[in-house]
Amino acid sequence: MPDQDYSAITDIVVSPHFDDGVLSATSALRAGHSTLLITVCGGVPTENHEESHEEWDRLCGFESGPAAAEGRAAEDRAAAAVAGNSVMHLPVPDAPYRSGFPSEMVVSALAGLIRPHVRRDVRLWIPVGIGDHPDHVGTRDAVLAAVAGTDADCPLIFYADCPYAFGSGWDAPDAERPTADQWEPQLATLAHLVDGASPRIARLDDPTMRLKIAMLRCHASQLAGLAVDHPHFLAWEGPLRQEVFWSTSASIPALEPTPRSSA
Protein backbone atom coordinates (compact mmCIF):
# COMPACT_ATOMS: atom_id res chain seq x y z
CA MET A 1 0.00 0.00 0.00
CA PRO A 2 1.34 3.47 -0.83
CA ASP A 3 2.51 5.68 2.01
CA GLN A 4 -0.77 7.54 2.46
CA ASP A 5 -2.89 8.29 5.50
CA TYR A 6 -6.14 6.33 5.24
CA SER A 7 -7.11 6.83 8.89
CA ALA A 8 -9.96 9.19 7.98
CA ILE A 9 -11.63 6.83 5.50
CA THR A 10 -15.41 6.65 5.85
CA ASP A 11 -16.14 4.57 2.72
CA ILE A 12 -14.38 1.90 0.66
CA VAL A 13 -15.83 1.30 -2.79
CA VAL A 14 -14.62 -1.86 -4.55
CA SER A 15 -15.07 -1.57 -8.29
CA PRO A 16 -14.55 -4.50 -10.70
CA HIS A 17 -13.46 -2.16 -13.52
CA PHE A 18 -12.27 1.42 -13.70
CA ASP A 19 -15.71 2.97 -14.27
CA ASP A 20 -18.01 0.67 -12.26
CA GLY A 21 -17.80 2.58 -9.00
CA VAL A 22 -18.82 5.84 -10.67
CA LEU A 23 -21.57 4.20 -12.73
CA SER A 24 -23.16 2.48 -9.75
CA ALA A 25 -22.15 4.16 -6.48
CA THR A 26 -21.46 7.87 -6.87
CA SER A 27 -23.43 8.17 -3.63
CA ALA A 28 -20.29 6.96 -1.86
CA LEU A 29 -17.82 8.92 -4.00
CA ARG A 30 -19.35 12.36 -3.60
CA ALA A 31 -17.35 15.24 -2.21
CA GLY A 32 -17.40 15.42 1.57
CA HIS A 33 -16.70 11.72 2.04
CA SER A 34 -13.22 10.33 2.60
CA THR A 35 -13.43 7.48 0.13
CA LEU A 36 -10.95 4.86 -1.04
CA LEU A 37 -11.85 3.55 -4.50
CA ILE A 38 -10.27 0.17 -5.26
CA THR A 39 -10.37 -1.09 -8.86
CA VAL A 40 -9.81 -4.84 -8.97
CA CYS A 41 -9.25 -5.28 -12.72
CA GLY A 42 -6.69 -2.50 -12.95
CA GLY A 43 -3.77 -4.43 -14.44
CA VAL A 44 -2.03 -4.29 -17.81
CA PRO A 45 -2.55 -7.43 -19.94
CA THR A 46 0.32 -9.52 -21.23
CA GLU A 47 1.12 -9.53 -24.92
CA ASN A 48 -0.24 -13.03 -25.54
CA HIS A 49 -3.75 -11.76 -24.64
CA GLU A 50 -3.36 -8.41 -26.36
CA GLU A 51 -5.70 -8.99 -29.31
CA SER A 52 -8.63 -10.63 -27.50
CA HIS A 53 -10.58 -7.42 -26.82
CA GLU A 54 -9.56 -5.58 -29.95
CA GLU A 55 -13.02 -4.53 -31.19
CA TRP A 56 -14.09 -2.88 -27.93
CA ASP A 57 -10.68 -1.26 -27.42
CA ARG A 58 -10.75 0.29 -30.89
CA LEU A 59 -14.30 1.50 -30.39
CA CYS A 60 -13.01 3.22 -27.27
CA GLY A 61 -10.05 4.74 -29.12
CA PHE A 62 -7.20 2.41 -28.11
CA GLU A 63 -4.86 0.43 -30.35
CA SER A 64 -4.14 -2.42 -27.94
CA GLY A 65 -5.01 -4.00 -24.61
CA PRO A 66 -2.02 -2.53 -22.77
CA ALA A 67 -2.78 0.93 -24.17
CA ALA A 68 -6.40 0.56 -23.03
CA ALA A 69 -5.42 -0.48 -19.51
CA GLU A 70 -2.93 2.35 -19.11
CA GLY A 71 -5.29 4.93 -20.59
CA ARG A 72 -8.22 3.82 -18.49
CA ALA A 73 -6.11 3.85 -15.31
CA ALA A 74 -5.24 7.48 -16.03
CA GLU A 75 -8.94 8.22 -16.59
CA ASP A 76 -9.76 6.61 -13.25
CA ARG A 77 -7.20 8.71 -11.41
CA ALA A 78 -8.62 11.85 -13.04
CA ALA A 79 -12.18 10.88 -12.09
CA ALA A 80 -11.15 10.19 -8.49
CA ALA A 81 -9.43 13.57 -8.32
CA VAL A 82 -12.68 15.32 -9.27
CA ALA A 83 -14.29 14.06 -6.06
CA GLY A 84 -11.13 14.05 -3.94
CA ASN A 85 -11.13 10.25 -3.61
CA SER A 86 -8.09 8.06 -3.02
CA VAL A 87 -7.66 5.37 -5.65
CA MET A 88 -5.85 2.04 -5.90
CA HIS A 89 -5.59 -0.44 -8.78
CA LEU A 90 -4.93 -4.15 -8.34
CA PRO A 91 -2.69 -5.79 -11.00
CA VAL A 92 -5.48 -7.94 -12.48
CA PRO A 93 -6.14 -7.60 -16.23
CA ASP A 94 -9.69 -7.27 -17.55
CA ALA A 95 -11.50 -10.58 -18.22
CA PRO A 96 -10.77 -10.85 -21.96
CA TYR A 97 -7.03 -10.69 -21.25
CA ARG A 98 -6.69 -13.60 -18.85
CA SER A 99 -7.89 -17.13 -18.13
CA GLY A 100 -10.23 -17.29 -15.13
CA PHE A 101 -10.66 -14.91 -12.23
CA PRO A 102 -7.61 -15.04 -9.89
CA SER A 103 -9.67 -15.38 -6.73
CA GLU A 104 -6.89 -16.35 -4.33
CA MET A 105 -4.68 -13.42 -5.29
CA VAL A 106 -7.56 -10.92 -5.22
CA VAL A 107 -8.77 -12.13 -1.81
CA SER A 108 -5.27 -11.75 -0.39
CA ALA A 109 -4.79 -8.27 -1.85
CA LEU A 110 -8.21 -7.05 -0.72
CA ALA A 111 -7.73 -8.46 2.76
CA GLY A 112 -4.57 -6.40 3.13
CA LEU A 113 -6.31 -3.25 1.92
CA ILE A 114 -9.68 -3.60 3.63
CA ARG A 115 -9.17 -5.44 6.92
CA PRO A 116 -7.28 -2.57 8.63
CA HIS A 117 -10.39 -0.40 8.11
CA VAL A 118 -13.13 -2.87 9.06
CA ARG A 119 -15.05 -1.07 11.78
CA ARG A 120 -18.58 0.18 12.38
CA ASP A 121 -17.96 3.69 11.03
CA VAL A 122 -16.50 2.59 7.69
CA ARG A 123 -18.89 1.46 4.97
CA LEU A 124 -17.82 -1.12 2.41
CA TRP A 125 -19.49 -0.92 -1.02
CA ILE A 126 -19.39 -3.91 -3.38
CA PRO A 127 -21.26 -5.07 -6.51
CA VAL A 128 -24.24 -7.42 -6.38
CA GLY A 129 -23.09 -9.15 -9.57
CA ILE A 130 -26.04 -8.19 -11.80
CA GLY A 131 -25.00 -8.89 -15.38
CA ASP A 132 -23.30 -12.13 -14.33
CA HIS A 133 -19.95 -10.75 -15.50
CA PRO A 134 -17.10 -12.90 -14.14
CA ASP A 135 -15.22 -9.82 -12.93
CA HIS A 136 -18.26 -8.49 -11.03
CA VAL A 137 -19.20 -11.82 -9.46
CA GLY A 138 -15.54 -12.58 -8.74
CA THR A 139 -15.02 -9.19 -7.11
CA ARG A 140 -18.10 -9.60 -4.92
CA ASP A 141 -17.06 -13.05 -3.72
CA ALA A 142 -13.46 -11.98 -3.18
CA VAL A 143 -14.47 -9.04 -0.96
CA LEU A 144 -16.73 -11.24 1.15
CA ALA A 145 -13.97 -13.83 1.52
CA ALA A 146 -11.44 -11.12 2.38
CA VAL A 147 -13.48 -9.76 5.29
CA ALA A 148 -15.20 -12.94 6.47
CA GLY A 149 -14.59 -13.69 10.12
CA THR A 150 -13.29 -10.25 11.06
CA ASP A 151 -13.88 -9.31 14.67
CA ALA A 152 -15.57 -5.98 13.96
CA ASP A 153 -18.95 -5.64 12.30
CA CYS A 154 -18.71 -3.92 8.96
CA PRO A 155 -21.57 -1.97 7.37
CA LEU A 156 -21.75 -3.64 3.98
CA ILE A 157 -23.58 -2.04 1.05
CA PHE A 158 -24.22 -3.97 -2.17
CA TYR A 159 -24.77 -1.80 -5.22
CA ALA A 160 -26.80 -2.68 -8.32
CA ASP A 161 -24.33 -3.04 -11.18
CA CYS A 162 -24.90 -0.44 -13.91
CA PRO A 163 -25.61 -0.43 -16.79
CA TYR A 164 -26.72 -4.08 -16.53
CA ALA A 165 -29.22 -3.29 -13.77
CA PHE A 166 -31.14 -0.69 -15.79
CA GLY A 167 -30.64 -2.03 -19.32
CA SER A 168 -34.31 -3.04 -19.58
CA GLY A 169 -35.50 -0.22 -17.30
CA TRP A 170 -35.09 0.09 -13.55
CA ASP A 171 -38.62 -1.15 -12.89
CA ALA A 172 -38.65 -4.05 -15.36
CA PRO A 173 -39.58 -7.44 -13.87
CA ASP A 174 -36.89 -10.08 -14.08
CA ALA A 175 -38.89 -11.98 -16.69
CA GLU A 176 -38.42 -9.05 -19.09
CA ARG A 177 -34.67 -8.79 -18.53
CA PRO A 178 -32.02 -10.82 -20.39
CA THR A 179 -31.07 -13.87 -18.33
CA ALA A 180 -27.63 -12.47 -17.43
CA ASP A 181 -29.13 -9.16 -16.26
CA GLN A 182 -31.75 -10.63 -13.94
CA TRP A 183 -31.47 -9.47 -10.35
CA GLU A 184 -32.95 -12.39 -8.43
CA PRO A 185 -30.25 -15.04 -9.06
CA GLN A 186 -27.52 -12.78 -7.67
CA LEU A 187 -29.64 -11.53 -4.76
CA ALA A 188 -30.48 -15.14 -3.90
CA THR A 189 -26.76 -15.80 -3.48
CA LEU A 190 -26.70 -12.99 -0.92
CA ALA A 191 -29.90 -13.99 0.89
CA HIS A 192 -27.95 -14.70 4.10
CA LEU A 193 -26.83 -11.06 4.14
CA VAL A 194 -29.56 -8.90 2.60
CA ASP A 195 -33.28 -8.76 2.03
CA GLY A 196 -33.40 -8.76 -1.74
CA ALA A 197 -37.01 -7.58 -1.73
CA SER A 198 -36.15 -4.36 0.11
CA PRO A 199 -33.68 -2.31 -1.91
CA ARG A 200 -32.82 1.26 -1.03
CA ILE A 201 -33.51 3.45 -4.06
CA ALA A 202 -31.54 6.68 -4.21
CA ARG A 203 -32.36 9.50 -6.61
CA LEU A 204 -29.24 11.63 -6.86
CA ASP A 205 -29.63 15.27 -5.93
CA ASP A 206 -28.40 17.89 -8.39
CA PRO A 207 -24.87 18.34 -6.93
CA THR A 208 -24.27 14.57 -6.86
CA MET A 209 -25.61 14.18 -10.41
CA ARG A 210 -23.28 16.94 -11.60
CA LEU A 211 -20.40 15.15 -9.91
CA LYS A 212 -21.38 11.83 -11.51
CA ILE A 213 -21.45 13.33 -14.99
CA ALA A 214 -18.13 15.10 -14.41
CA MET A 215 -16.50 11.87 -13.22
CA LEU A 216 -17.95 9.86 -16.11
CA ARG A 217 -16.63 12.40 -18.58
CA CYS A 218 -13.18 11.62 -17.20
CA HIS A 219 -13.85 8.05 -18.35
CA ALA A 220 -14.24 9.44 -21.86
CA SER A 221 -12.93 6.34 -23.64
CA GLN A 222 -15.86 4.26 -22.43
CA LEU A 223 -18.66 6.66 -23.31
CA ALA A 224 -18.67 5.84 -27.04
CA GLY A 225 -18.99 2.13 -26.34
CA LEU A 226 -21.66 2.53 -23.67
CA ALA A 227 -23.66 4.90 -25.86
CA VAL A 228 -24.15 2.14 -28.45
CA ASP A 229 -26.70 0.42 -26.19
CA HIS A 230 -27.58 3.51 -24.13
CA PRO A 231 -27.69 6.48 -26.53
CA HIS A 232 -28.86 8.93 -23.87
CA PHE A 233 -26.30 7.72 -21.39
CA LEU A 234 -25.50 11.06 -19.75
CA ALA A 235 -29.03 12.51 -19.87
CA TRP A 236 -29.71 14.66 -16.80
CA GLU A 237 -32.89 12.73 -15.98
CA GLY A 238 -31.66 9.43 -17.45
CA PRO A 239 -31.23 6.08 -15.67
CA LEU A 240 -27.92 7.10 -14.10
CA ARG A 241 -29.85 9.54 -11.90
CA GLN A 242 -30.90 6.52 -9.83
CA GLU A 243 -28.75 4.17 -7.77
CA VAL A 244 -29.97 1.06 -5.94
CA PHE A 245 -28.45 -0.53 -2.85
CA TRP A 246 -28.98 -3.30 -0.33
CA SER A 247 -27.48 -2.91 3.14
CA THR A 248 -26.40 -5.19 5.95
CA SER A 249 -24.56 -4.52 9.17
CA ALA A 250 -24.28 -8.13 10.20
CA SER A 251 -21.00 -9.91 10.74
CA ILE A 252 -19.94 -11.45 7.47
CA PRO A 253 -19.84 -15.24 7.48
CA ALA A 254 -17.84 -17.27 5.02
CA LEU A 255 -19.43 -17.38 1.56
CA GLU A 256 -19.48 -20.48 -0.56
CA PRO A 257 -17.45 -19.56 -3.64
CA THR A 258 -19.28 -19.04 -6.91
CA PRO A 259 -17.79 -21.72 -9.21
CA ARG A 260 -17.27 -19.45 -12.19
CA SER A 261 -15.37 -16.90 -10.10
CA SER A 262 -12.78 -19.33 -8.80
CA ALA A 263 -9.32 -19.40 -10.28
N, C-alpha and C positions, 0 to 999 in steps of 0.2 A: 504494500500500500504506500502511495506517495506520502511524503512528510507534510501532511496537512492536518489541521485541527478539525476533527469531526465531532467534537464534544457537544456542539450545539444542535446537532441534527435532530429534527422533529419528524422527518419522513424519509423513507428509503423506497424508491420506486425501481423495481426490477423490470427491465424492458427486454424482450427477446431480441429485437432489432433496433437500429438507431432511432427510428421514428415512432415506435409503438407507444412509448411512454407519453409522448405529446398527443398522439392520436386519441388515446384512451383515458388518460389520467392527468390532464392539465390541472385539475382540481388540486393535485398534490404538488404541482410544480410552480404554482403561482407565486409571484413576488410576496414576500413577507414570511414565507416558510424557509426553513433551513433544510434543503432537500439534497440528498445524494441520489443521483440517477445512475444506475448500473445497467449497461448494455451487455447482455450475455454474448450475442453473436457479433462481436466487435473486432474479430481477427481478420488478418489478410490471408487469402487462400494461397495454397501452393500452386505451382505452375501446372502440375498434372491435372488440376481441376479447373484451370483457368477458363476454358471455353464452355463450361456446362451451363452457364447462365447468360450466355452472350446476348440473346434477344432482348431480355429485360434490361441488361446493362446498357446496351446501345440506345434503347428507348429512353433511358434516363441520362444519356449523354456521355457514357463512359466507354472506353475502348477495350477494357479487360476487367476481370474479376479483381485483381489487386488494385487497379486504379479506382474501381468502384468502392472498395472497402476503405481505401485511404481518403477518398473524397467524401464519403458519407460520414466517416469519423470526424472530419473537419467540420462538416455541417452540424453534427451533433454537438460538438463543442461550442459552435456559434449559437445554436439554439439554447443550450444550457446557460450561456452567458447572458442572453436576453432576460432570463428570469433570475439570474444570480445563483443558479444551481451548481453544485459540484458534480462532476461526471467521471465515471470510470468505465473502461472497456475491457472485457475479458478477451483472451486471444483465441476465440472460437470462430471459425469461418461460418458464413451463412450456409444454410442447408444444402444448396446445390453444389457447394464446393467441398463436401466432405462425405464420408460414409458413416451414417448413424450419428446420433446425438451423444456426445461424450459425457454421459451423466456423472461418472465418478469424478472426473476432473472439475466439472462445473460445481458439483456439490461441495467439494473441498474448497474451491476458490470462494464460493458464496459464504460458506461457513466462516472463513477468515474475515470476510468483509462485514457480514451482518451480525454474527454472534456478539461482538463487543458492544453492539448497540441495542440488543434485545432487552427492552424494558417497557414498562407500561406507558411511558410518555413518548415513545417512538412508534410511529405507524409504518407498517410494512405493506407495500402495494405490489400485487403480483397478478398476472393474467389468469383468467378462468380457463382459457384454452379453446374458446369459441373459434371455429374455423378449422380445428383439428390439425393445425400446422405442427409439424414435429418440433420446431423450435419453440413454439408457444407452450405446447404440452410439456415438453422437456424442461423448459424454464420453470414452469409452475411446480412440477414434481421435484426439481432440484432444490428450489427454495424451501419447500416443505421438508425435504430430507435434511437440508442444511441446518434448519432451526428446530427440528424435532427433538424433544427431550430437554430443551433448555429450561433452566430453573425459573426464569422470569416469564410471566405471561406477556404475550406480544400482541397488540392490536393488529389484526391481519385484515387487509382489505383486498378483495378480489375484484379486478376491473374487467368489464366486458370488452373483449378484444375488437377494436375497430380497424378496418371497416367491415370485417366479417359480421359483426353483431348487428349492423344496421343495413346490410346489403339488400335485404328484402323489405326494409322498413323496420323501425324500432318496435312497432306494435304487431308485427306479423306473427301469427302462430307458427310453431315449429313445423307443422305440416306443410306450410307454404315456403319454407326456407330450404335451400339445398342441403343435402344430408350433412355435409361437412360443417355447415354454418348453424346447425341446430344447437340450441342452448342446453336442452335438457340432458343429453348424454354427458356433457362436461360437468354440469351442476350436480348430476347424480354421483359422479366421482367424488365430489366435495360435500356430500350430504352429511358426513360426520362433523363438518365444520360450519356449514352455513345452511340457512333456510332458503333454498332456491326459489321458492314462491314469493319471497319478500325482498325484492331488490330495492336499493335506494336509488332513486332517479334524480339526478342533478341537472338542472338547466343552468348553464353558465351565465353569470351576470356579464354586463358589458365589458368591464375591465378584464375579466378572465378570458372572455371570447377574443378580445383584441390581442391579449397575450398569446393565446393559442394560435391565432392566425399568424402573428409575427414569428413565433417559433417554427410553425410549419413552413413558412416561407424560407426559413434558413435551410430546411430540408428540400431545397428547390429541385434537386435531381429526381426526387420521387413523385413530384406533383404531376408531371406529364403522364407517368405510368398509372397513377391512381385515378387521374381524370378520365382515362379510357372507360372505366366502369362507373365512375362517379363524376359526371361532367360538371356538376355544380359543387364540387368538393369543398371549396372555401366560401360558399354562400353564407352570409351573415346569419340567416335563420335556417341553415341547412342542418343535416343530421349531426354534424360535429358540435352543434350547440348543446347537445345532450351527452351526458356520461352516466353510466350505470355501474353500480357497485353492490357487493355483498360483503358484510362485515362479520367478524367474529373476534372475540377477545379471549377465547378459550385457550388453554394450553394446547400446543400442537402435538398430537400423537404421531407416531410413525405412519407413513402413507405407503400402501402397497404400490410399487412402481408400475407405471403404465408401460406395457411391453414395448410399444413402439418408441418410447423415449429412452430406452436403455441402450447403453453403448454395446 
